[in-house]
Amino acid sequence: MQIAPETPLFEVVGARVPILRRLDTMGIRTVRDLLWHFPARYEDFSKVYPIAELEPGQQATIQGVIEDVESKHSWRRGMAIVEATIADDSGTIRAIWFNQPYVANALKRGRAANFAGKASISEEGEIYLSNPTYEVMRLRDGAGQEMSHTARLVPVYPETRGLTSRGIRFVTQQLFKKHPAFKEWIPRAALADAGFPELNEAIHAIHFPRRIEDAHAARARFSFEELFLLQIVNMQRKMKIAAEAAPAIPTDIEEVKAMLARLPFALTQSQKQSLWEIIQDIAKPRPMNRLLQGDVGSGKTVVAAIAAVIAAENGFQTAFMAPTEVLARQHFETMKKFLGALALGERQPAIGLITGSGAHVCYGDGLEAKTARPSFHEKVAKGEIAIAFGTHALIERGMAFASLGLVIIDEQHRFGVRQRAALTAKKNGTAPIPHFLSMSATPIPRTLMLSVFGDLDLSLITELPAGRKAIETKIVSPLERDATYDFIRAQVAAGRQVFVICPRIDAEDEGDASAKKLELRSVKEEFEKLSEKVFPDLRVAMLHGQMKPKEKEAVMRAFKNRDFDILVATSVVEVGVDVPNATIMMIEGADRFGLAQLYQFRGRVGRGEHQSYCFLMAESRADAANARLRAILDAKNGFELAEKDLALRGPGQFFGTVQTGLPDIAMEALKDPELVKRSREAALQTLTADPALRNEPALRKKLEEFRARIHQE
C-alpha cells in the first residue's frame, strides 16, 4: 500500500494494536500525527557495556542471557516486584522492576535481551539495574536486528496517562518498517544552500538517530521549514501590497520644517529619521506598510500625528486606533495639544474620538464637544472629521470614511488580522487602499520583528527626548518594604504621585488557590491595606480591568489631575498612561511579570522633570527569578532587554502561541537569529527565482495548509 501523511494509523500497523486507542486520546490518528509527534529528548544507551564494567549511577546498556525470572508480591510495600538475573561473558547482574508484573511474561529463561537503564547500588553494596528498559532479541546474538529501546540513542516522547515512550517507539518502528515515503516540498536549491537533510532522512533521524548530531540537524530542518513558510507568507503579502494602489500624499519639506520649528521641543534624530521614512512612503502611489518601534516615552505619537496632519492637508482622512479607551483618549489629547503648531493652514482640521463610552469632536480651538454616535458617523462619512481616534469603535457598523488615506494602529500586536483588515476596509469602496502605520512600545527582539512582522518595513526610535532623567530601579526584598513605604510618603509630601501594580484583581480571581500559594498580591487587597493601614492619610485610588470603561476613564482623569496620590492597578496601566507628575512605579510580585512588561510599567514614570524611581517588589526567593529581574537593571534599552527576555522565556510570552497560531517548534526557532536569517535568505531566493511558485506545486500546497494553520490572510 502507498503510505500518505493522511493515512490512518490502523491501516498501516493493524487495527488490533491496543496502543492505537491511547494514541487517539492524544489526537494521534494518522501517519503524519505520529511521525510529527517529535521526541522531547534522547537517552544515550548507544554503548553496550560488559556487566562487570558497570559502575553505580551509570546510564548504560548491557546485553546478556536471561538466566532466571521471578515474580513476587511485597505485602509490606503493597506492590508487585519482578526480578531477573542476566548473564554475559563477564558476569551476572540482577534487574528489578516495581509495579510492572507484565515484565515477567515478556522475559523468558534462555532468551538473549538488551537491558538499558541506570546502575544502582544496594545497601549491601550490590550493583543492580532498577526498572531498566528491556528489548528481547529475535536471534541469540542480536546480529542484524535494529533496536528500538536499547543499544542506541533512545527517543523519549511527550507522554500521557497509559501511554509511554516505549509504546510510541513500538508503533513508530512498525511504521518505519513499511518504508513510508514523503514528497519533499522545500525547493532543492533552497534546501541545499541551507544545508539541511531531505524530508524522509530528517523524519527518520528525528525519531531514531544514529548520532545526536543527526537528531539536532533533523530538528533544525523542521524548525527551518516553519520559518521558511512564515517568511514566504510575509514576503508574498508584501509583494501583494506593493502591487496595490494607494493615494500619493506628497509632502513639502519646507512646510514640515516650519511645523517642527513651531513645536515646543526639538525632535530627536531618530524621530526625524522615522518621520522622513514615513513621509517618503506615503508620497508613493503604493501602500506604506510600516512598523514604528520605540521605547515608552520616545515620542512615537508626535511622529504619527505629523503624518496624520500631512494627510489632512492633502485632503485625506486618518484613522488612529488604540487597544484601550485610556490610550485612545491620550492620543486624542496629544493631537489637541499640538494641532495648532502642526496645522499649516489658517483653519485647523477637525479631529474626533469615538470609544465605547461615546463620541467627541474638536474643531481646532482646543475645545471638544460630545456628539451622538450617528452624528459622528455622518461627519466621518462626509469627510468633516479629518483625523478619527478610537478603539474598536472605529470598525463598528455604520462607520465609513470619505477619503481614508492613512491608518495608524498603536500596539498592533494586540489586534487580530481581521480587525486590522476591517479598519483598512472602512475606506470608500472605490478608493485606493490607505497607507498603514503600526506603532509599538513593546520591546520586541529583532528576531521576532523579522519573522512575525516580516511584511512590515521598520522604523526605530532608539533615543528618549532630551532632558529625560534615567529612572532609578531597585529590587526590593520583603525586609526593605517598610523603608520603601517611608520613601513613598516623602515623595508624596513633595507633591509627587505613585503607581502600585499588582498581578491580579482580587482573591476570588481564577486560579485563586495557586495565587494564594504564591502569595500574589491583588489590587483590591492592596488598595484596602494601603488606604486603611499604611497610608490612611493619603488619597488612594484603584483601577482594574473589571471596572466599566467610564469608571476607568474617570479614575485615570482624576489621577492625572492630582486628585489622588497613589493609584493601585493591574496591568491595565501597562500601555499608554501618561502622568508626568508620577515619579514612583512600585510593582508587587515583579517576578510574576515578563521583562518586557516590567519595562512597559517602568516607562509610565520618568515622563516629567522630576527624578523617578521603579521598585521591583520580589516575593520569590528563587535565584532564577531574581536573576531575571536583575536583567532589567543592566539593560541599556528595551531592545536589549527584549533579547534577554526572549532567551529566558521564549517568544510565546510576547504574543502567545494562540495569537500567532505558530506551532511550538516554530516559536522555539524564533530564538535562533541565525536560523531566522537562513530562512529569510531561502525564502528570498525562492521567490526571486519563481515569484508565483509556478514550478513548486508541493510548496504552494504547503503554503495553503500553513496559512490555514496560522489564520493569516
C-alpha positions as CSV (number, residue, x, y, z in Angstrom):
1,M,0.0,0.0,0.0
2,Q,1.0,3.6,-0.6
3,I,1.5,5.4,2.7
4,A,0.5,9.1,2.6
5,P,0.7,11.5,5.6
6,E,-3.1,11.4,6.0
7,T,-3.3,7.6,6.0
8,P,-5.0,6.3,9.2
9,L,-2.5,4.5,11.5
10,F,-4.7,1.4,11.9
11,E,-4.4,0.8,8.1
12,V,-0.6,0.7,8.4
13,V,0.1,-1.1,11.7
14,G,-3.2,-3.0,12.1
15,A,-6.5,-2.2,13.8
16,R,-5.9,-4.6,16.7
17,V,-2.8,-2.8,18.1
18,P,-4.1,-1.8,21.6
19,I,-2.0,1.3,21.8
20,L,-3.8,2.9,18.9
21,R,-6.7,3.7,21.2
22,R,-4.4,5.5,23.7
23,L,-2.7,7.4,20.8
24,D,-6.2,8.5,19.7
25,T,-6.8,10.2,23.0
26,M,-3.7,12.4,22.2
27,G,-5.1,13.3,18.8
28,I,-2.7,11.0,17.1
29,R,-4.7,9.2,14.4
30,T,-2.8,9.4,11.1
31,V,0.7,8.7,9.9
32,R,1.6,12.4,10.0
33,D,0.2,12.8,13.5
34,L,2.5,10.1,14.8
35,L,5.7,11.0,12.8
36,W,5.3,14.7,13.6
37,H,5.0,13.9,17.3
38,F,8.7,14.6,17.9
39,P,10.8,13.3,20.8
40,A,11.3,15.7,23.7
41,R,14.8,14.3,24.4
42,Y,17.0,11.3,23.9
43,E,18.6,8.8,26.3
44,D,22.0,7.7,25.3
45,F,22.1,3.9,25.6
46,S,24.2,3.6,22.4
47,K,27.2,1.9,24.1
48,V,26.8,-1.7,25.2
49,Y,28.9,-2.4,28.4
50,P,30.1,-5.7,29.8
51,I,28.2,-6.4,33.1
52,A,31.5,-6.4,35.1
53,E,32.3,-2.8,34.0
54,L,29.1,-1.2,35.3
55,E,29.5,1.5,37.9
56,P,26.9,3.0,40.3
57,G,24.9,5.8,38.7
58,Q,25.9,4.9,35.2
59,Q,23.4,5.1,32.3
60,A,24.2,2.0,30.2
61,T,23.0,-0.9,28.0
62,I,24.0,-4.4,28.8
63,Q,23.5,-7.4,26.5
64,G,23.0,-10.9,28.1
65,V,21.1,-14.0,28.5
66,I,18.1,-14.3,31.0
67,E,19.1,-17.0,33.5
68,D,16.1,-16.6,35.8
69,V,12.9,-14.6,36.2
70,E,10.9,-14.4,39.4
71,S,7.6,-12.5,40.1
72,K,6.5,-11.9,43.7
73,H,4.3,-9.5,45.7
74,S,5.6,-7.3,48.5
75,W,2.8,-7.1,51.0
76,R,4.8,-4.6,53.1
77,R,5.3,-2.2,50.2
78,G,2.0,-3.1,48.6
79,M,3.5,-3.7,45.1
80,A,4.4,-6.4,42.6
81,I,8.1,-7.0,42.1
82,V,9.8,-8.8,39.2
83,E,13.4,-9.8,39.4
84,A,15.6,-11.2,36.6
85,T,19.2,-12.5,36.6
86,I,21.1,-11.6,33.5
87,A,24.5,-13.0,32.5
88,D,27.1,-12.2,29.9
89,D,30.7,-13.4,29.5
90,S,31.9,-11.0,32.2
91,G,29.5,-11.8,35.0
92,T,25.9,-11.6,36.2
93,I,23.6,-8.8,37.5
94,R,20.1,-8.5,38.9
95,A,17.4,-6.3,37.3
96,I,14.4,-5.3,39.3
97,W,11.0,-3.9,38.2
98,F,8.5,-2.4,40.6
99,N,4.7,-2.5,39.8
100,Q,5.3,-3.9,36.3
101,P,4.1,-7.5,36.7
102,Y,3.7,-7.9,32.9
103,V,7.5,-7.9,32.6
104,A,7.6,-11.5,33.9
105,N,5.6,-12.6,30.9
106,A,7.8,-10.8,28.4
107,L,11.2,-12.2,29.7
108,K,11.8,-16.0,29.2
109,R,14.7,-18.0,30.5
110,G,17.4,-18.6,27.9
111,R,16.5,-15.7,25.7
112,A,19.0,-13.0,24.8
113,A,18.0,-9.4,25.5
114,N,19.3,-5.9,26.0
115,F,18.7,-4.0,29.2
116,A,19.2,-0.2,29.4
117,G,18.9,1.9,32.4
118,K,20.7,3.3,35.5
119,A,23.0,1.1,37.5
120,S,22.0,1.4,41.2
121,I,23.7,0.1,44.3
122,S,22.0,-1.6,47.2
123,E,22.7,-1.1,50.9
124,E,24.8,-4.3,50.8
125,G,27.0,-2.8,48.0
126,E,25.4,-4.9,45.2
127,I,25.1,-3.2,41.8
128,Y,21.7,-3.8,40.1
129,L,19.5,-2.3,37.4
130,S,16.4,-0.6,38.6
131,N,13.4,-0.5,36.2
132,P,15.5,-0.9,33.1
133,T,14.1,-0.8,29.6
134,Y,14.4,-4.2,28.0
135,E,14.4,-5.5,24.5
136,V,14.3,-9.2,23.7
137,M,16.3,-10.3,20.6
138,R,15.0,-12.4,17.8
139,L,18.4,-14.0,17.4
140,R,20.8,-15.2,20.1
141,D,23.4,-12.6,19.3
142,G,21.1,-10.0,18.0
143,A,23.0,-9.7,14.7
144,G,21.3,-7.6,12.1
145,Q,18.4,-6.6,14.4
146,E,17.7,-2.9,14.8
147,M,17.0,-1.9,18.4
148,S,14.2,0.5,19.3
149,H,14.6,0.8,23.1
150,T,18.2,-0.1,23.9
151,A,21.8,-0.1,22.5
152,R,21.1,3.3,20.7
153,L,20.0,6.8,21.2
154,V,16.5,6.2,22.5
155,P,13.8,8.8,21.9
156,V,11.8,10.0,24.8
157,Y,8.4,11.4,23.8
158,P,5.8,13.7,25.4
159,E,3.6,11.1,27.2
160,T,0.1,10.9,28.8
161,R,-1.6,8.5,31.3
162,G,-1.4,5.0,30.0
163,L,0.9,5.9,27.0
164,T,4.6,5.5,27.4
165,S,7.6,6.4,25.2
166,R,8.1,2.6,24.8
167,G,4.6,2.3,23.3
168,I,5.1,5.2,21.0
169,R,8.5,3.9,19.9
170,F,6.9,0.5,19.1
171,V,4.3,1.9,16.8
172,T,6.8,4.3,15.2
173,Q,9.2,1.5,14.5
174,Q,6.3,-0.6,13.0
175,L,5.5,2.3,10.7
176,F,9.1,2.7,9.5
177,K,9.2,-1.0,8.6
178,K,6.6,-0.2,5.9
179,H,9.0,2.3,4.4
180,P,6.8,5.4,4.2
181,A,7.9,8.0,1.7
182,F,7.0,11.6,1.7
183,K,7.4,14.1,-1.1
184,E,10.0,16.8,-0.4
185,W,8.4,20.3,-0.8
186,I,11.3,22.6,0.0
187,P,12.9,23.6,-3.3
188,R,16.1,21.7,-3.9
189,A,18.3,24.8,-4.2
190,A,17.0,26.3,-1.0
191,L,17.4,23.1,0.9
192,A,21.0,22.6,-0.4
193,D,22.0,26.2,0.4
194,A,20.6,26.0,3.9
195,G,22.4,22.7,4.4
196,F,19.5,20.6,5.9
197,P,18.6,16.9,5.4
198,E,15.9,15.8,2.9
199,L,12.5,15.3,4.4
200,N,12.5,11.4,4.6
201,E,16.0,11.4,6.0
202,A,15.1,14.0,8.6
203,I,11.9,12.3,9.8
204,H,13.8,9.0,10.4
205,A,16.7,10.8,12.1
206,I,14.5,12.8,14.5
207,H,12.9,9.5,15.8
208,F,15.8,7.0,15.5
209,P,19.1,9.0,15.1
210,R,22.4,7.2,14.7
211,R,24.2,10.1,16.4
212,I,22.9,13.0,18.4
213,E,24.2,15.4,15.7
214,D,21.7,13.7,13.3
215,A,18.8,14.4,15.7
216,H,19.8,18.1,16.0
217,A,20.1,18.5,12.3
218,A,16.7,17.0,11.7
219,R,15.1,19.2,14.4
220,A,16.8,22.2,12.9
221,R,15.3,21.3,9.5
222,F,11.8,21.2,10.9
223,S,12.3,24.5,12.7
224,F,13.7,26.0,9.5
225,E,10.7,24.8,7.4
226,E,8.2,26.6,9.6
227,L,10.2,29.8,9.5
228,F,10.7,29.4,5.7
229,L,6.9,29.2,5.2
230,L,6.3,32.2,7.5
231,Q,8.9,34.2,5.6
232,I,7.3,33.4,2.2
233,V,3.9,34.3,3.5
234,N,5.2,37.6,4.7
235,M,7.1,38.3,1.5
236,Q,4.1,37.4,-0.6
237,R,1.9,39.7,1.4
238,K,4.5,42.4,1.0
239,M,4.6,41.9,-2.8
240,K,0.8,41.9,-2.9
241,I,0.6,45.2,-1.0
242,A,3.3,46.7,-3.2
243,A,1.1,45.9,-6.3
244,E,-1.9,47.7,-4.8
245,A,-2.7,51.3,-5.5
246,A,-2.7,53.9,-2.6
247,P,-3.2,57.6,-2.5
248,A,0.0,59.5,-3.1
249,I,0.3,62.0,-0.2
250,P,3.1,64.5,-1.1
251,T,5.0,66.5,1.4
252,D,6.6,69.9,1.2
253,I,9.8,69.5,3.2
254,E,10.0,73.3,3.9
255,E,6.4,73.2,5.3
256,V,7.4,70.2,7.5
257,K,10.4,72.1,8.8
258,A,8.1,75.0,9.7
259,M,5.9,72.6,11.5
260,L,8.8,71.2,13.6
261,A,10.0,74.7,14.3
262,R,6.6,75.6,15.9
263,L,6.7,72.6,18.3
264,P,7.7,73.4,21.9
265,F,10.5,70.9,21.7
266,A,13.0,69.5,19.2
267,L,12.6,66.1,17.7
268,T,15.4,63.6,18.4
269,Q,17.5,62.4,15.5
270,S,15.7,59.0,15.3
271,Q,12.3,60.7,15.4
272,K,13.4,62.8,12.4
273,Q,14.7,59.7,10.6
274,S,11.5,57.8,11.3
275,L,9.4,60.8,10.1
276,W,11.5,61.1,6.9
277,E,10.9,57.3,6.2
278,I,7.2,57.7,6.7
279,I,6.7,60.8,4.5
280,Q,8.7,59.2,1.8
281,D,6.5,56.1,1.9
282,I,3.1,58.0,1.9
283,A,4.3,60.1,-1.1
284,K,4.3,56.9,-3.3
285,P,1.2,55.6,-5.1
286,R,1.6,52.2,-3.4
287,P,0.6,51.4,0.3
288,M,3.0,52.0,3.1
289,N,3.2,49.1,5.5
290,R,5.5,50.2,8.3
291,L,6.1,49.4,12.0
292,L,7.2,52.4,14.1
293,Q,9.1,50.9,17.1
294,G,10.3,52.8,20.1
295,D,10.6,52.7,23.9
296,V,7.9,54.1,26.1
297,G,8.0,57.9,26.0
298,S,10.3,58.0,23.0
299,G,7.8,60.2,21.0
300,K,6.1,57.9,18.5
301,T,2.8,59.6,18.8
302,V,4.1,63.0,17.7
303,V,5.7,61.4,14.7
304,A,2.4,59.7,13.8
305,A,0.5,62.9,14.5
306,I,2.7,64.9,12.0
307,A,2.0,62.2,9.3
308,A,-1.8,62.5,10.1
309,V,-1.7,66.3,9.7
310,I,0.2,66.0,6.4
311,A,-2.6,63.6,5.2
312,A,-5.2,66.1,6.3
313,E,-3.5,69.0,4.5
314,N,-3.7,66.9,1.3
315,G,-7.4,66.2,1.8
316,F,-7.2,62.6,3.2
317,Q,-8.5,61.2,6.5
318,T,-6.6,59.3,9.1
319,A,-8.0,56.5,11.4
320,F,-6.0,56.2,14.6
321,M,-6.8,53.1,16.5
322,A,-5.7,52.1,20.0
323,P,-6.4,49.0,22.1
324,T,-7.9,50.8,25.2
325,E,-10.1,53.8,25.8
326,V,-7.4,55.4,28.0
327,L,-4.8,55.2,25.3
328,A,-7.2,56.3,22.5
329,R,-8.1,59.4,24.7
330,Q,-4.5,60.1,25.4
331,H,-3.6,60.1,21.6
332,F,-6.6,62.4,21.0
333,E,-5.4,64.8,23.8
334,T,-1.9,64.8,22.4
335,M,-3.2,65.8,19.0
336,K,-5.4,68.5,20.5
337,K,-2.3,69.9,22.3
338,F,-0.1,70.1,19.2
339,L,-2.6,70.6,16.4
340,G,-2.2,74.4,16.5
341,A,1.5,74.1,15.9
342,L,1.3,71.3,13.4
343,A,-1.5,72.6,11.1
344,L,-0.2,74.5,8.1
345,G,-3.4,76.3,7.0
346,E,-5.4,79.0,8.8
347,R,-8.2,76.5,9.6
348,Q,-7.2,73.5,11.7
349,P,-8.6,70.2,10.6
350,A,-11.3,68.7,12.8
351,I,-10.4,65.7,14.9
352,G,-12.7,63.2,16.7
353,L,-12.7,60.5,19.3
354,I,-15.0,57.5,19.4
355,T,-14.9,54.7,22.0
356,G,-17.4,52.5,23.8
357,S,-18.2,55.4,26.1
358,G,-19.2,57.9,23.5
359,A,-18.0,60.2,20.7
360,H,-16.4,63.7,20.8
361,V,-15.3,66.2,18.2
362,C,-12.8,69.0,18.4
363,Y,-12.9,71.7,15.7
364,G,-9.5,73.2,16.2
365,D,-10.0,75.7,19.0
366,G,-8.8,73.1,21.6
367,L,-12.4,72.7,22.9
368,E,-14.2,69.5,22.4
369,A,-17.9,68.8,22.2
370,K,-19.7,65.5,22.8
371,T,-21.8,64.2,19.9
372,A,-24.1,61.3,19.2
373,R,-22.6,58.3,17.5
374,P,-24.8,58.6,14.4
375,S,-23.7,62.2,14.0
376,F,-20.1,61.2,14.4
377,H,-20.5,58.6,11.7
378,E,-22.1,61.1,9.4
379,K,-19.3,63.6,9.9
380,V,-16.7,60.9,9.1
381,A,-18.6,59.8,6.1
382,K,-18.8,63.4,4.8
383,G,-15.1,64.0,5.4
384,E,-15.7,66.7,8.0
385,I,-13.5,64.8,10.6
386,A,-10.0,64.6,9.2
387,I,-8.4,62.5,12.0
388,A,-10.6,60.0,13.9
389,F,-9.2,58.4,17.1
390,G,-10.8,55.4,18.7
391,T,-10.9,51.9,19.9
392,H,-12.7,49.0,18.2
393,A,-15.5,51.6,17.7
394,L,-13.7,52.7,14.6
395,I,-14.7,49.5,12.9
396,E,-18.3,49.3,14.2
397,R,-21.2,49.1,11.9
398,G,-22.1,52.4,10.3
399,M,-18.5,53.8,10.2
400,A,-17.3,54.7,6.7
401,F,-14.6,57.2,5.7
402,A,-15.0,59.6,2.8
403,S,-11.3,59.6,1.8
404,L,-9.3,57.3,4.1
405,G,-5.6,57.8,3.3
406,L,-3.8,56.6,6.4
407,V,-4.4,54.0,9.1
408,I,-2.4,54.2,12.3
409,I,-2.6,51.4,14.9
410,D,-1.0,51.5,18.3
411,E,0.3,48.3,20.0
412,Q,-0.6,46.5,16.8
413,H,0.2,43.0,18.1
414,R,-2.8,43.4,20.4
415,F,-5.1,43.4,17.4
416,G,-6.1,40.4,15.2
417,V,-5.5,40.3,11.5
418,R,-9.3,40.6,10.9
419,Q,-9.6,43.7,13.0
420,R,-6.7,45.4,11.1
421,A,-8.2,44.4,7.8
422,A,-11.7,45.6,8.9
423,L,-10.2,49.1,9.7
424,T,-8.5,49.3,6.3
425,A,-11.8,48.3,4.6
426,K,-13.6,51.4,6.1
427,K,-12.4,53.4,3.1
428,N,-14.8,54.5,0.3
429,G,-15.4,51.3,-1.7
430,T,-13.9,52.6,-4.9
431,A,-10.9,54.4,-3.3
432,P,-7.3,53.1,-3.2
433,I,-6.3,51.2,-0.1
434,P,-4.8,53.5,2.7
435,H,-1.3,53.6,3.9
436,F,-0.7,51.6,7.1
437,L,1.5,52.7,10.1
438,S,1.7,50.4,13.1
439,M,3.3,51.6,16.4
440,S,4.6,49.6,19.3
441,A,6.4,50.4,22.6
442,T,6.6,46.7,23.5
443,P,10.3,46.0,23.2
444,I,10.3,43.2,20.5
445,P,13.6,41.4,19.7
446,R,14.8,42.0,16.1
447,T,14.5,38.2,15.5
448,L,10.7,38.4,16.2
449,M,10.3,41.6,14.2
450,L,11.9,40.0,11.1
451,S,9.6,36.9,11.4
452,V,6.2,37.8,12.9
453,F,6.3,41.3,11.4
454,G,8.3,40.4,8.4
455,D,5.8,42.0,6.0
456,L,6.4,45.4,7.6
457,D,9.1,47.9,7.0
458,L,10.7,49.0,10.2
459,S,11.4,52.5,11.7
460,L,13.2,52.6,15.0
461,I,13.2,55.4,17.6
462,T,16.2,54.5,19.7
463,E,16.6,57.5,22.0
464,L,14.5,59.4,24.6
465,P,13.7,63.1,24.3
466,A,16.3,65.4,25.7
467,G,16.1,66.2,29.4
468,R,14.7,62.9,30.5
469,K,16.4,61.6,33.6
470,A,17.3,57.9,34.0
471,I,14.8,56.0,36.2
472,E,16.4,54.6,39.3
473,T,15.4,50.9,39.5
474,K,15.8,48.7,42.6
475,I,14.9,45.1,43.5
476,V,13.3,45.4,47.0
477,S,13.3,42.4,49.4
478,P,10.5,41.9,51.9
479,L,12.8,43.2,54.7
480,E,13.1,46.6,52.9
481,R,9.3,47.1,52.4
482,D,8.8,49.5,55.4
483,A,11.7,51.6,54.3
484,T,10.2,51.8,50.8
485,Y,6.8,52.9,52.2
486,D,8.7,55.7,54.1
487,F,10.3,56.8,50.9
488,I,6.9,56.9,49.1
489,R,5.5,59.0,51.9
490,A,8.3,61.5,51.5
491,Q,7.8,61.7,47.7
492,V,4.1,62.3,48.1
493,A,4.8,65.0,50.7
494,A,7.0,66.7,48.0
495,G,4.0,66.7,45.6
496,R,4.7,63.6,43.6
497,Q,2.4,60.6,42.7
498,V,2.7,56.8,42.8
499,F,1.7,53.8,40.8
500,V,1.3,50.4,42.6
501,I,0.9,47.5,40.2
502,C,-0.4,44.1,41.3
503,P,-0.6,40.8,39.4
504,R,-4.3,40.1,40.0
505,I,-7.6,41.9,40.8
506,D,-8.9,40.1,43.9
507,A,-8.7,36.9,46.0
508,E,-11.6,35.4,44.0
509,D,-9.7,35.6,40.7
510,E,-9.5,32.4,38.6
511,G,-6.6,30.2,39.9
512,D,-7.0,31.7,43.4
513,A,-5.5,28.7,45.2
514,S,-2.3,28.8,43.2
515,A,-2.2,32.6,43.6
516,K,-2.6,32.3,47.3
517,K,0.1,29.7,47.5
518,L,2.5,32.1,45.6
519,E,1.4,34.9,47.8
520,L,0.4,37.0,44.8
521,R,-1.0,40.4,45.9
522,S,-4.3,41.6,44.5
523,V,-5.4,45.1,43.6
524,K,-8.4,45.0,46.0
525,E,-6.5,43.6,48.9
526,E,-3.6,46.0,48.4
527,F,-5.9,49.0,47.9
528,E,-7.6,48.2,51.3
529,K,-4.2,47.7,53.0
530,L,-2.6,50.9,51.7
531,S,-5.7,53.1,52.1
532,E,-6.6,51.9,55.6
533,K,-3.3,50.8,57.3
534,V,-0.2,52.0,55.5
535,F,-1.3,55.4,54.1
536,P,-4.6,56.3,55.8
537,D,-3.8,60.0,55.5
538,L,-3.2,59.8,51.7
539,R,-5.6,59.7,48.8
540,V,-5.5,56.2,47.3
541,A,-7.4,55.1,44.2
542,M,-8.0,51.7,42.5
543,L,-8.1,50.7,38.8
544,H,-8.6,47.3,37.2
545,G,-10.0,45.6,34.1
546,Q,-13.3,44.6,35.6
547,M,-14.3,48.3,36.0
548,K,-16.6,49.8,33.4
549,P,-14.9,52.0,30.8
550,K,-16.4,55.2,32.2
551,E,-15.2,54.3,35.7
552,K,-11.7,53.6,34.4
553,E,-11.6,56.8,32.5
554,A,-12.8,58.8,35.4
555,V,-10.2,57.3,37.8
556,M,-7.4,57.9,35.3
557,R,-8.5,61.5,34.7
558,A,-8.7,62.2,38.4
559,F,-5.2,60.7,39.0
560,K,-3.8,62.8,36.2
561,N,-5.5,65.9,37.7
562,R,-3.7,65.1,41.0
563,D,-6.9,64.2,42.9
564,F,-5.2,61.0,44.1
565,D,-1.7,60.4,45.5
566,I,-1.5,56.7,44.9
567,L,-3.1,54.5,42.1
568,V,-3.3,50.8,42.8
569,A,-3.8,49.0,39.5
570,T,-3.4,45.9,37.4
571,S,-1.5,45.8,34.1
572,V,-4.3,47.9,32.7
573,V,-1.8,50.8,33.0
574,E,0.9,48.9,31.0
575,V,0.1,50.7,27.8
576,G,-0.3,54.4,27.1
577,V,-0.9,56.1,30.5
578,D,0.8,59.4,30.7
579,V,1.0,61.1,34.1
580,P,4.2,63.3,34.2
581,N,3.8,64.0,37.9
582,A,4.0,60.3,38.8
583,T,7.6,59.5,39.9
584,I,7.3,56.1,41.6
585,M,6.4,52.8,40.0
586,M,6.0,50.1,42.7
587,I,5.5,46.6,41.1
588,E,4.2,43.9,43.5
589,G,5.1,40.3,42.6
590,A,7.6,41.7,40.0
591,D,8.9,38.2,39.4
592,R,5.5,37.2,38.0
593,F,5.7,39.6,35.1
594,G,7.9,39.3,31.9
595,L,10.8,41.6,31.5
596,A,9.2,43.4,28.5
597,Q,6.1,44.0,30.6
598,L,8.1,45.3,33.5
599,Y,9.9,47.6,31.1
600,Q,6.5,48.9,30.0
601,F,5.4,49.6,33.6
602,R,8.6,51.4,34.4
603,G,8.1,53.6,31.3
604,R,4.9,55.0,33.0
605,V,7.2,57.2,35.2
606,G,10.1,59.3,34.3
607,R,8.0,61.4,31.9
608,G,8.3,64.7,33.7
609,E,11.1,66.9,35.1
610,H,11.5,65.1,38.4
611,Q,13.7,62.2,39.3
612,S,11.7,58.9,39.1
613,Y,12.0,55.5,40.7
614,C,10.9,51.9,40.0
615,F,10.7,49.4,42.8
616,L,10.6,45.7,41.9
617,M,9.0,44.0,44.9
618,A,10.2,40.4,44.6
619,E,8.3,37.9,46.8
620,S,10.1,34.9,45.3
621,R,13.4,33.8,46.8
622,A,14.3,31.7,43.8
623,D,17.7,32.6,42.3
624,A,16.4,32.3,38.7
625,A,13.6,34.8,39.3
626,N,15.9,37.4,40.9
627,A,18.5,36.8,38.2
628,R,15.8,37.6,35.6
629,L,14.8,40.8,37.5
630,R,18.5,41.9,37.6
631,A,18.5,41.9,33.8
632,I,16.2,45.0,33.9
633,L,18.8,46.8,36.0
634,D,21.5,46.1,33.5
635,A,19.8,46.5,30.1
636,K,20.6,49.8,28.3
637,N,17.4,49.9,26.4
638,G,14.2,48.0,25.7
639,F,15.6,46.1,22.7
640,E,18.5,44.7,24.7
641,L,16.1,43.7,27.4
642,A,13.7,42.0,24.9
643,E,16.6,39.9,23.7
644,K,17.3,38.7,27.2
645,D,13.6,38.0,27.8
646,L,13.4,36.0,24.6
647,A,16.3,33.9,25.7
648,L,14.9,33.4,29.2
649,R,11.2,32.8,28.4
650,G,10.7,32.2,24.7
651,P,8.7,34.1,22.1
652,G,5.3,32.7,23.2
653,Q,5.3,35.2,26.0
654,F,5.4,38.1,23.7
655,F,2.4,37.3,21.5
656,G,1.1,34.0,22.8
657,T,1.1,30.9,20.7
658,V,-2.7,31.1,20.2
659,Q,-2.4,34.7,18.9
660,T,0.3,34.0,16.4
661,G,-1.0,30.5,15.6
662,L,2.6,29.3,15.2
663,P,3.4,25.7,16.4
664,D,5.8,25.2,19.3
665,I,8.7,24.2,17.1
666,A,8.4,27.5,15.1
667,M,8.1,29.6,18.3
668,E,11.2,27.9,19.7
669,A,13.0,28.5,16.4
670,L,12.4,32.3,16.7
671,K,15.0,32.3,19.5
672,D,17.7,31.4,16.9
673,P,18.7,34.6,14.9
674,E,20.9,32.5,12.5
675,L,18.1,30.2,11.6
676,V,15.8,33.2,11.0
677,K,18.4,34.7,8.8
678,R,18.8,31.5,6.8
679,S,15.0,31.1,6.4
680,R,14.8,34.7,5.1
681,E,17.6,34.1,2.6
682,A,16.0,30.9,1.4
683,A,12.6,32.5,1.0
684,L,14.0,35.4,-0.9
685,Q,16.0,33.1,-3.2
686,T,12.9,31.0,-3.9
687,L,10.6,33.9,-4.7
688,T,13.2,35.7,-6.8
689,A,13.7,32.6,-9.0
690,D,9.9,31.9,-9.2
691,P,7.7,34.7,-7.9
692,A,4.4,32.9,-8.5
693,L,5.9,29.5,-7.5
694,R,4.6,28.0,-10.7
695,N,7.3,25.3,-10.7
696,E,6.7,24.5,-7.0
697,P,3.2,22.8,-6.7
698,A,4.2,21.0,-3.5
699,L,5.4,24.2,-1.9
700,R,2.1,26.0,-3.0
701,K,0.1,23.3,-1.3
702,K,2.2,23.5,1.9
703,L,1.7,27.3,2.0
704,E,-2.1,26.9,1.8
705,E,-2.0,24.5,4.7
706,F,0.3,26.9,6.7
707,R,-2.0,29.9,6.1
708,A,-5.0,28.0,7.3
709,R,-3.0,26.9,10.4
710,I,-1.8,30.4,11.5
711,H,-5.1,32.1,10.5
712,Q,-3.3,34.7,8.3
713,E,-4.9,36.2,5.3
